[in-house]
Amino acid sequence: MASTSNTKDGVLQQRSKPVGKPRGMRRDRDCRSCKLRDVKCDLNRPSCGECIAAGVPCGGYPQRVIWVGASSSAKDGSSTSPSSTRPRQARSQSTLSRSSDSGHTPDRPADSSLSPPDRPALSPGDEPINWSEADQNSFIRPLVSLCQQIISLDGDALRSNHYLSVEALRLISRLRDFVQSRIDGHPARASTGAGDLWESEAMARYRLDALISLKDTLKATNPFAFIGIAAFAFFEVCDSGFGDWQRHLYGAKSLLDYHCKSRAELDTLSRSVTGLSEMVVRLVWFDTTGSIIRGTSDLIFESWHRELLTDSFFRTVGCPADTFQLFIRVASGEVASNPSNSAILAMEQLLKLGQGSTDWDRSADAYRCAGVIAVLTRVDEEPSAESKAATISLAVDRTCQIIAATSSSSQFYIHMAVPAYLAGINASSVKQCDVIRAYWHNCNHAGVRRYPDGLARCEDRWKMKRLV
């Protein structure tokens, strides 16, 4: 960094300016904050002088790799294949990206910009995320990619979206750091509390930074805050009491109601807020399944929100669409008002078991059994108590067989939490308890620790039944 001296009216003034361009990187674009404010940027790093003078956080710079071959030059205009001439800096960045599952949590730089240099930005021309394909196990990895896509938008895209304020970009950046830290090093179990979780100091800092940014974005009722709410709702599913996921769902519903109260309005807003519809779908799923787990009829989202769930989503989580419709009947209280018809629908689920042998078919069977259990445990009149108990026992046993036969590496395995919980609560043998116990154990040793409370609740029920 060099200093340039200018003399004006006998006063020596100094201003820090960048010198040159690091080889292999373009730096001829203004920082994102200057673009948003329509101010000419001085390109200083890590924070430009214009942003410092204005007292606003510097938005960071788009990073694009320029492939430079050893023998190529600007004079002859020759081009070289990217695969054979990748710059040293780009190679180190790619290594960081690929090693995100190694358990190492990177330290945050002293100046946390909106586009930190330790992770390569995606090209603005990258294709949008296909959530049903990207989410082989959970919501978390597509969320990191979504945040990176937003951070990597070029100047034209930023200027054309009035929702992408400095506050929104700061939230997305800090949210990306927080979620990535959960992937790189999930919380360890505390040795002093049964099932309690604790965070490292670094991860707690990431979480706090994201929460502060979320608060600022919510204060402006910016719809990009929905991404932050969805992320914290997901981690509530991972970390909190199993099924007690309402807190962030209420916040998401309130923010959504402020901006759109119909499917058409949501479709319009989704064109500005990347990934909004997909996140609404997942929160609706948490809303419905949480009610099933709690045994309540207190749905938060409305019927038109639930209509957003498509066949593509059901293929991702391994639940048949007709079984989800049965869940809705249970969670909305329709079972209590029409027990006979609900029992018939539950029996229809049993008749559809065993129609395939793929992982998805097995997961679908587990959910069909869960639908049967959810209905019959709330039916008081039909069928008879003896018949009902026998049917529930059959559904529990079949669910345990399916879970035991499914590899923990299957993309549908962690999505079987609802069937596993209902089977565990209604288990009647030690063998069934062992299967469900192994399931919770595998979930708690996955890439992102989840459902810590599921086993504890089942164990409490088993103690009451004297199965342990």
C-alpha positions as CSV (number, residue, x, y, z in Angstrom):
1,M,0.0,0.0,0.0
2,A,1.5,3.4,-1.0
3,S,0.8,6.9,0.2
4,T,0.3,9.9,-2.2
5,S,0.9,13.4,-1.0
6,N,-1.0,16.4,-2.3
7,T,-0.3,20.0,-1.3
8,K,-3.3,22.3,-1.1
9,D,-3.2,25.7,0.6
10,G,0.0,24.7,2.3
11,V,-1.6,21.7,4.0
12,L,-0.2,18.2,3.4
13,Q,-3.0,15.8,2.8
14,Q,-2.5,12.1,2.5
15,R,-4.8,9.4,1.3
16,S,-4.1,5.7,1.1
17,K,-4.5,4.2,-2.4
18,P,-4.0,0.7,-3.7
19,V,-1.1,0.1,-6.0
20,G,-1.3,-2.2,-9.0
21,K,-3.4,-5.3,-9.4
22,P,-2.6,-8.7,-8.1
23,R,-1.8,-11.1,-10.9
24,G,-4.7,-13.2,-12.0
25,M,-7.5,-11.1,-10.4
26,R,-9.6,-8.2,-11.8
27,R,-10.1,-5.2,-9.6
28,D,-11.7,-2.8,-12.0
29,R,-15.1,-3.0,-10.4
30,D,-16.5,-0.8,-7.6
31,C,-17.4,-2.4,-4.3
32,R,-21.0,-3.4,-3.8
33,S,-21.8,-0.6,-1.3
34,C,-20.5,2.1,-3.7
35,K,-22.6,0.6,-6.5
36,L,-25.7,0.7,-4.3
37,R,-25.0,4.3,-3.3
38,D,-24.0,5.2,-6.9
39,V,-20.6,6.5,-5.7
40,K,-17.3,6.1,-7.5
41,C,-15.2,3.6,-5.6
42,D,-11.5,4.1,-5.0
43,L,-11.0,0.3,-5.0
44,N,-9.1,0.3,-1.7
45,R,-9.0,-2.9,0.3
46,P,-10.2,-4.4,2.5
47,S,-12.5,-1.4,2.9
48,C,-12.6,1.4,0.3
49,G,-12.1,5.0,1.4
50,E,-15.5,6.2,0.2
51,C,-17.3,3.7,2.5
52,I,-15.0,4.6,5.4
53,A,-15.7,8.3,4.9
54,A,-19.5,7.6,4.7
55,G,-19.4,5.4,7.8
56,V,-21.0,2.4,6.1
57,P,-19.7,-1.1,5.8
58,C,-17.8,-1.8,2.6
59,G,-19.7,-4.2,0.4
60,G,-16.7,-6.1,-0.9
61,Y,-15.6,-6.6,-4.4
62,P,-16.6,-9.2,-7.1
63,Q,-13.8,-11.6,-7.7
64,R,-13.3,-13.0,-11.1
65,V,-10.4,-15.2,-12.1
66,I,-8.5,-14.2,-15.2
67,W,-6.7,-17.3,-16.6
68,V,-3.1,-16.3,-17.5
69,G,-0.9,-18.8,-19.2
70,A,2.9,-18.9,-18.6
71,S,3.5,-18.0,-22.3
72,S,0.5,-15.8,-23.0
73,S,0.6,-12.1,-23.0
74,A,-1.7,-9.2,-23.5
75,K,0.2,-8.2,-26.6
76,D,-0.3,-11.3,-28.7
77,G,-3.9,-11.8,-27.4
78,S,-3.3,-15.5,-27.0
79,S,-5.7,-17.5,-24.8
80,T,-5.0,-20.5,-22.6
81,S,-7.2,-23.3,-21.3
82,P,-8.4,-22.6,-17.7
83,S,-7.8,-26.2,-16.6
84,S,-4.1,-26.1,-17.4
85,T,-3.2,-22.5,-16.3
86,R,-5.2,-21.9,-13.1
87,P,-3.5,-19.2,-11.0
88,R,-2.0,-20.2,-7.7
89,Q,-4.4,-18.1,-5.7
90,A,-7.4,-19.7,-7.5
91,R,-6.1,-23.2,-6.7
92,S,-5.8,-22.4,-3.0
93,Q,-9.3,-21.0,-3.0
94,S,-10.7,-24.2,-4.6
95,T,-8.9,-26.2,-2.0
96,L,-10.6,-24.3,0.8
97,S,-14.0,-24.8,-0.9
98,R,-13.5,-28.6,-1.3
99,S,-12.3,-29.0,2.3
100,S,-15.5,-27.6,3.8
101,D,-16.3,-31.0,5.3
102,S,-13.0,-31.5,7.0
103,G,-14.2,-30.2,10.4
104,H,-12.0,-27.1,10.3
105,T,-13.7,-23.8,11.1
106,P,-12.0,-20.9,9.5
107,D,-11.3,-17.8,11.6
108,R,-13.2,-14.7,10.6
109,P,-11.0,-11.9,9.1
110,A,-10.6,-8.7,11.1
111,D,-12.8,-6.9,8.5
112,S,-15.7,-9.2,7.6
113,S,-16.7,-7.8,4.2
114,L,-19.7,-9.0,2.2
115,S,-17.4,-11.0,-0.1
116,P,-14.5,-12.3,2.1
117,P,-11.4,-13.4,0.1
118,D,-11.2,-16.9,1.7
119,R,-14.1,-18.3,-0.4
120,P,-14.3,-18.0,-4.2
121,A,-17.3,-16.3,-5.5
122,L,-19.5,-18.0,-8.0
123,S,-19.9,-16.6,-11.4
124,P,-23.0,-14.5,-11.8
125,G,-23.9,-16.6,-14.8
126,D,-24.2,-19.8,-12.8
127,E,-27.5,-21.7,-13.1
128,P,-29.9,-21.3,-10.2
129,I,-29.9,-24.0,-7.6
130,N,-32.1,-27.0,-8.2
131,W,-33.2,-27.5,-4.6
132,S,-34.7,-31.0,-5.1
133,E,-31.4,-32.2,-6.6
134,A,-29.0,-30.3,-4.4
135,D,-30.7,-31.3,-1.1
136,Q,-29.6,-34.9,-1.0
137,N,-29.8,-34.8,2.8
138,S,-30.9,-31.5,4.2
139,F,-31.6,-27.8,3.8
140,I,-28.2,-26.6,4.8
141,R,-25.9,-27.1,1.8
142,P,-28.3,-25.5,-0.7
143,L,-28.6,-22.6,1.7
144,V,-24.8,-22.0,1.6
145,S,-25.0,-22.1,-2.2
146,L,-28.0,-19.7,-2.3
147,C,-26.2,-17.2,-0.1
148,Q,-23.1,-17.4,-2.3
149,Q,-25.1,-16.9,-5.4
150,I,-26.7,-13.7,-4.0
151,I,-23.3,-12.4,-2.8
152,S,-21.8,-13.0,-6.3
153,L,-24.4,-10.9,-8.2
154,D,-22.9,-8.3,-10.4
155,G,-23.6,-4.6,-10.3
156,D,-26.5,-4.6,-12.7
157,A,-28.3,-7.3,-10.8
158,L,-27.7,-5.5,-7.5
159,R,-29.0,-2.2,-8.9
160,S,-32.1,-3.8,-10.4
161,N,-33.2,-5.3,-7.1
162,H,-34.2,-2.6,-4.7
163,Y,-34.6,-5.2,-1.9
164,L,-30.8,-5.9,-2.0
165,S,-29.9,-3.2,0.4
166,V,-26.6,-3.0,2.3
167,E,-28.4,-4.5,5.3
168,A,-29.7,-7.4,3.2
169,L,-26.3,-8.1,1.7
170,R,-24.6,-8.0,5.1
171,L,-27.2,-10.5,6.4
172,I,-26.6,-12.8,3.5
173,S,-22.8,-12.6,3.9
174,R,-22.9,-13.3,7.7
175,L,-25.6,-15.9,7.3
176,R,-23.3,-17.7,4.8
177,D,-20.4,-17.6,7.2
178,F,-22.6,-19.0,10.1
179,V,-24.1,-21.8,8.1
180,Q,-20.7,-22.8,6.6
181,S,-19.3,-22.8,10.1
182,R,-22.0,-25.3,11.1
183,I,-20.9,-27.5,8.2
184,D,-17.2,-27.2,9.0
185,G,-17.6,-28.0,12.7
186,H,-20.9,-28.7,14.2
187,P,-21.5,-28.3,18.0
188,A,-20.1,-30.9,20.3
189,R,-22.0,-32.4,23.1
190,A,-21.4,-31.0,26.5
191,S,-20.0,-33.4,29.1
192,T,-22.0,-31.9,31.9
193,G,-25.5,-32.1,30.4
194,A,-27.5,-35.0,29.1
195,G,-28.1,-34.1,25.5
196,D,-27.2,-30.5,25.8
197,L,-25.2,-28.8,23.0
198,W,-22.6,-26.1,23.2
199,E,-21.0,-23.9,20.6
200,S,-17.4,-23.0,20.2
201,E,-16.5,-19.3,20.7
202,A,-16.0,-18.8,16.9
203,M,-19.3,-20.4,16.0
204,A,-21.2,-18.4,18.7
205,R,-19.6,-15.3,17.1
206,Y,-20.9,-16.3,13.7
207,R,-24.4,-16.9,15.1
208,L,-24.4,-13.6,16.9
209,D,-23.3,-11.6,13.8
210,A,-26.0,-13.3,11.8
211,L,-28.7,-12.6,14.4
212,I,-27.7,-8.9,14.6
213,S,-27.9,-8.6,10.8
214,L,-31.2,-10.4,10.8
215,K,-32.6,-7.9,13.4
216,D,-31.5,-5.0,11.2
217,T,-33.0,-6.5,8.1
218,L,-36.3,-7.3,9.9
219,K,-36.4,-3.7,11.2
220,A,-36.6,-2.6,7.6
221,T,-39.2,-5.3,6.8
222,N,-36.9,-6.4,4.0
223,P,-38.1,-9.7,2.5
224,F,-34.5,-11.0,2.3
225,A,-34.8,-11.4,6.1
226,F,-36.9,-14.5,5.3
227,I,-33.7,-16.3,4.3
228,G,-32.3,-15.6,7.8
229,I,-35.5,-16.7,9.5
230,A,-35.6,-19.9,7.4
231,A,-31.9,-20.7,8.3
232,F,-32.5,-20.3,12.0
233,A,-35.8,-22.3,11.8
234,F,-33.8,-25.1,10.3
235,F,-31.2,-25.0,13.1
236,E,-34.1,-24.9,15.6
237,V,-35.2,-28.2,14.0
238,C,-31.7,-29.5,14.4
239,D,-31.0,-28.3,17.9
240,S,-34.2,-27.8,19.9
241,G,-36.9,-30.0,21.4
242,F,-38.1,-32.4,18.8
243,G,-41.2,-31.0,17.1
244,D,-41.2,-27.7,19.0
245,W,-40.3,-25.6,16.0
246,Q,-43.0,-22.9,16.1
247,R,-40.9,-19.8,17.2
248,H,-39.2,-19.0,13.9
249,L,-42.2,-20.3,11.9
250,Y,-44.4,-17.5,13.5
251,G,-41.8,-14.9,12.6
252,A,-41.6,-16.2,9.0
253,K,-45.3,-16.2,8.6
254,S,-45.6,-12.6,9.9
255,L,-43.0,-11.4,7.5
256,L,-44.5,-13.3,4.6
257,D,-48.0,-11.8,5.4
258,Y,-46.5,-8.3,5.3
259,H,-45.4,-8.7,1.7
260,C,-47.8,-11.2,0.2
261,K,-51.1,-12.8,1.1
262,S,-51.8,-14.9,-2.0
263,R,-50.0,-17.3,-4.3
264,A,-49.8,-14.7,-7.1
265,E,-48.2,-12.1,-4.8
266,L,-45.7,-14.7,-3.5
267,D,-44.8,-15.6,-7.1
268,T,-44.1,-12.0,-7.8
269,L,-42.0,-11.5,-4.7
270,S,-40.1,-14.7,-5.5
271,R,-38.7,-13.1,-8.7
272,S,-36.9,-10.6,-6.5
273,V,-36.1,-12.7,-3.4
274,T,-34.0,-15.7,-4.6
275,G,-35.2,-19.1,-3.2
276,L,-38.2,-17.6,-1.4
277,S,-40.8,-20.2,-2.6
278,E,-38.5,-23.1,-1.8
279,M,-37.9,-21.9,1.7
280,V,-41.6,-21.3,2.3
281,V,-42.2,-24.9,1.2
282,R,-39.7,-26.2,3.8
283,L,-41.2,-24.1,6.6
284,V,-44.6,-25.4,5.7
285,W,-43.2,-28.9,5.9
286,F,-41.8,-28.2,9.4
287,D,-45.1,-26.6,10.4
288,T,-47.1,-29.7,9.5
289,T,-44.8,-32.4,10.7
290,G,-44.1,-30.5,13.9
291,S,-47.9,-30.5,14.6
292,I,-47.9,-34.3,13.9
293,I,-45.0,-34.9,16.4
294,R,-46.6,-32.7,19.1
295,G,-50.0,-34.3,18.7
296,T,-51.6,-30.8,18.3
297,S,-53.8,-29.1,15.7
298,D,-52.2,-25.6,15.6
299,L,-51.0,-25.1,12.1
300,I,-49.3,-21.8,11.5
301,F,-49.3,-21.5,7.7
302,E,-52.5,-21.4,5.6
303,S,-53.9,-23.8,3.0
304,W,-52.5,-21.9,0.0
305,H,-49.0,-22.1,1.5
306,R,-49.3,-25.9,1.7
307,E,-50.4,-26.1,-1.9
308,L,-46.8,-25.0,-2.8
309,L,-45.5,-28.4,-1.9
310,T,-44.9,-30.2,-5.3
311,D,-44.1,-33.7,-6.3
312,S,-40.4,-32.6,-6.7
313,F,-40.3,-31.7,-3.0
314,F,-42.0,-35.0,-1.9
315,R,-39.5,-36.9,-4.0
316,T,-36.7,-35.1,-2.1
317,V,-38.0,-36.0,1.4
318,G,-39.4,-39.4,0.6
319,C,-42.9,-38.7,1.6
320,P,-45.9,-39.5,-0.7
321,A,-48.1,-36.5,-1.5
322,D,-51.3,-38.4,-0.4
323,T,-49.7,-39.2,3.0
324,F,-48.9,-35.5,3.5
325,Q,-52.5,-34.7,2.8
326,L,-53.4,-37.2,5.5
327,F,-51.0,-35.4,7.8
328,I,-52.8,-32.1,7.1
329,R,-56.1,-33.7,8.1
330,V,-54.6,-34.8,11.3
331,A,-52.8,-31.5,12.0
332,S,-55.9,-29.4,11.2
333,G,-58.2,-31.3,13.5
334,E,-60.2,-33.0,10.8
335,V,-59.6,-36.5,12.3
336,A,-61.4,-35.6,15.5
337,S,-64.4,-34.2,13.6
338,N,-64.7,-37.2,11.2
339,P,-63.0,-40.3,12.9
340,S,-64.7,-42.9,10.7
341,N,-63.6,-41.4,7.4
342,S,-60.1,-40.7,8.8
343,A,-59.7,-44.4,9.8
344,I,-60.7,-45.5,6.3
345,L,-58.0,-43.2,4.8
346,A,-55.5,-44.7,7.2
347,M,-56.3,-48.2,6.1
348,E,-55.9,-47.1,2.5
349,Q,-52.3,-46.2,3.4
350,L,-51.7,-49.7,4.6
351,L,-53.0,-51.1,1.3
352,K,-50.3,-49.2,-0.6
353,L,-47.4,-50.6,1.3
354,G,-44.7,-52.6,-0.5
355,Q,-45.3,-51.4,-4.0
356,G,-41.5,-50.9,-4.8
357,S,-38.0,-51.7,-3.6
358,T,-36.0,-48.5,-4.1
359,D,-34.9,-46.3,-1.2
360,W,-37.7,-43.8,-2.1
361,D,-40.3,-46.6,-2.0
362,R,-39.0,-47.7,1.5
363,S,-39.1,-44.2,2.7
364,A,-42.7,-43.8,1.3
365,D,-43.7,-46.9,3.2
366,A,-42.3,-45.6,6.4
367,Y,-44.3,-42.4,6.0
368,R,-47.5,-44.3,5.1
369,C,-47.1,-46.2,8.4
370,A,-46.5,-42.9,10.2
371,G,-49.8,-41.6,8.7
372,V,-51.6,-44.6,10.0
373,I,-50.1,-44.2,13.5
374,A,-50.9,-40.4,13.5
375,V,-54.5,-41.0,12.6
376,L,-55.3,-44.0,14.8
377,T,-53.7,-42.4,17.9
378,R,-56.2,-39.6,17.6
379,V,-59.3,-41.7,16.7
380,D,-61.5,-42.5,19.8
381,E,-64.5,-44.1,18.2
382,E,-63.5,-46.3,15.2
383,P,-62.1,-48.9,14.9
384,S,-62.4,-50.8,18.2
385,A,-59.7,-50.3,20.8
386,E,-58.4,-53.9,20.3
387,S,-58.3,-53.5,16.5
388,K,-56.8,-50.1,16.7
389,A,-53.9,-51.3,19.0
390,A,-53.2,-54.2,16.6
391,T,-53.0,-51.9,13.6
392,I,-50.8,-49.4,15.3
393,S,-48.5,-52.3,16.4
394,L,-48.3,-53.5,12.8
395,A,-47.5,-50.0,11.5
396,V,-44.8,-49.6,14.2
397,D,-43.2,-53.0,13.4
398,R,-43.2,-52.3,9.7
399,T,-41.6,-48.8,10.3
400,C,-38.8,-50.4,12.3
401,Q,-38.1,-53.0,9.7
402,I,-37.9,-50.3,7.0
403,I,-35.5,-48.1,9.1
404,A,-33.3,-51.1,10.0
405,A,-33.1,-52.0,6.3
406,T,-32.2,-48.4,5.1
407,S,-28.6,-47.4,5.0
408,S,-27.8,-44.3,7.0
409,S,-26.1,-42.9,3.9
410,S,-29.3,-42.9,2.0
411,Q,-30.5,-39.4,1.0
412,F,-33.9,-40.2,2.6
413,Y,-32.5,-41.5,5.9
414,I,-32.5,-38.3,7.9
415,H,-36.0,-37.4,6.5
416,M,-37.4,-40.5,8.3
417,A,-37.4,-38.6,11.6
418,V,-41.3,-38.4,11.8
419,P,-41.9,-42.1,11.2
420,A,-39.0,-42.9,13.6
421,Y,-40.5,-40.7,16.3
422,L,-44.0,-42.0,16.0
423,A,-42.8,-45.6,15.9
424,G,-40.5,-45.0,18.9
425,I,-43.3,-43.4,21.0
426,N,-45.6,-46.4,20.2
427,A,-42.9,-49.1,20.4
428,S,-43.9,-52.3,22.3
429,S,-40.7,-54.4,22.2
430,V,-37.1,-54.0,23.1
431,K,-36.1,-54.9,19.6
432,Q,-38.1,-52.0,18.2
433,C,-36.5,-49.7,20.8
434,D,-33.1,-50.8,19.7
435,V,-33.8,-49.9,16.0
436,I,-35.2,-46.5,16.9
437,R,-32.3,-45.8,19.3
438,A,-29.8,-46.7,16.5
439,Y,-31.6,-44.3,14.2
440,W,-31.3,-41.3,16.5
441,H,-27.7,-42.2,17.1
442,N,-26.9,-42.1,13.4
443,C,-28.7,-38.7,13.0
444,N,-26.6,-37.2,15.8
445,H,-23.4,-38.3,14.0
446,A,-24.4,-37.0,10.6
447,G,-22.6,-34.0,8.9
448,V,-24.9,-31.6,10.8
449,R,-26.0,-32.8,14.2
450,R,-29.8,-33.0,14.4
451,Y,-32.8,-34.2,16.5
452,P,-30.9,-34.4,19.8
453,D,-34.1,-34.5,21.7
454,G,-35.8,-37.3,19.7
455,L,-34.1,-40.1,21.5
456,A,-34.6,-38.6,25.0
457,R,-38.4,-38.3,24.4
458,C,-38.6,-41.9,23.2
459,E,-36.5,-43.1,26.1
460,D,-38.8,-41.4,28.6
461,R,-41.8,-43.2,27.0
462,W,-39.9,-46.6,27.0
463,K,-39.2,-46.2,30.8
464,M,-42.9,-45.7,31.4
465,K,-43.6,-48.9,29.5
466,R,-40.7,-50.6,31.2
467,L,-39.0,-51.4,27.9
468,V,-35.6,-50.2,29.2
